[in-house]
Amino acid sequence: MTSLAKMKVPYTISFLIALSLRSIQLFAEDWKSIIDAHYSRGVDINKGSIINRLKNYISLSAPLLITTMNKIREIDFAAESRGFKLGLKNRTYIDSFKWTSGDAILMTVSVLLVVFTIAYIFTG
């Protein structure tokens, strides 16, 4: 979020972006655990006609919705207990990060390493 703040993006928007990206991952993990729970009970949700499969997936939405709402409530309580307010202006940070030449070198080496690894994987 600090990088978005350095680009002059308002803190509330950067917080919402970060929270949205994190929520997608939590949502996917919950979805997988609910499907795994159904499989462990012997329920095959991909079996039958398209109508039956649709009914099976709709039946998964209730536990997913309940789990998601519980996590949203936990995040809300955590943010509120830490004094987070969306309308707060002039946000301050504990640490101030400066981009140095060492950071640029490390970033360049990391990107090159990833590119060479991908190229090596695809060329065999």
N, C-alpha and C positions, 0 to 999 in steps of 0.2 A: 504494500500500500504506500510505502514511502516513495517508491519510484513514480507512482501516479501523482503523488502530492508534489513531487519536484517538477512534474509536467503541468502543474497548476490545475489539476483535476480536483474539484471539491472533495473534501474528506468523506462526505456522506455518499457520494457516487462511487468513490474508490472502495469504501467499505461494502457497499451493496454489490459491487462487481466481485470482490474477493469472497464475500459470503455466498454469492450465487454459484461461483465456481466450486467452492467447497461443498455446497449443498448438492450439486450434481453428483459428486463422488459419493456422498453419504446416501443419496437416493439409490444409486446403482448398487452399492453394497447391501442396502436393505432389500432391494429387489432380489438380488442373488440369494441372500440368506432365506428369504421367504420361499423362493422356488426350491431351494435345497431342502427346506423343511417339508414341503409337499412331496418331493421325491422320496425323502426318508420315510414318509408315511405310506408310500406305495402308490401315490397319485401321479399319473402321467398326464401332464397338462397339454401335451402335444398330440394326444391320441383322440381319434374320432373325427367327426365331420368339422367343417369350419365353424359351424354354430356351436358345437360342443367345446371346441378350443376357445372360442370367444367367451363362452360362459365360464370356462376354467380361468381364463385370464382376468375376467371381471371379478371373480371370487377372490383373486389375489389382491385386488385394489383396496379392499377394506383393511386388512392388516398393514398394508403399505401406507395407507393414509393415516392410520392411528399411530404407527411408528414415526412417520414424518412429523406429525403434529406434536408428538411428545418431544422430539429433538428440537423442533422450533421453539417450544416453550423453554427447554433447557438453555438454548442459546440466548433467548430473550432474558431469562433470569441472570445468566452469567454476565451479559453485557450491562444489564441494569445494576447489578451488584458492583460492577467495576466503575460505575459512574458514567457510562457511555450515554451521550445524548446526540441525536442526529443534528440538532440545530446549533451545536457548539461551533463557534468561530475561533480562528487562530489556534488551531490544533498544535500541540507541542509534542515532541518525541524525546524519549530518554537519551537515545544515541543519535548523533548526527553523522551520516555517512558521506564521505567525500570520495569521488572517483579519482583514483591515482593511476599512475602509469603502470604500476604492478598489477592493478586490477585489469587494465586493458590488455596487458601481456597474457595474463592468466585466461581471460575471456577468449582471446585470439587462439591460444594453444588449445583450449577446450573445444572450440568450434572446429578447428582443424582436425583434432583427434576424432571427433564425431564424424566429420565428413570422410576422413580416410577409412574409418571403421566401416561406414556404410558402403563406401566404394569397394572395400575389400570383400565385404559380404556378397555384394552383387556380382563382382567379377570372379569370385571363387578363388 
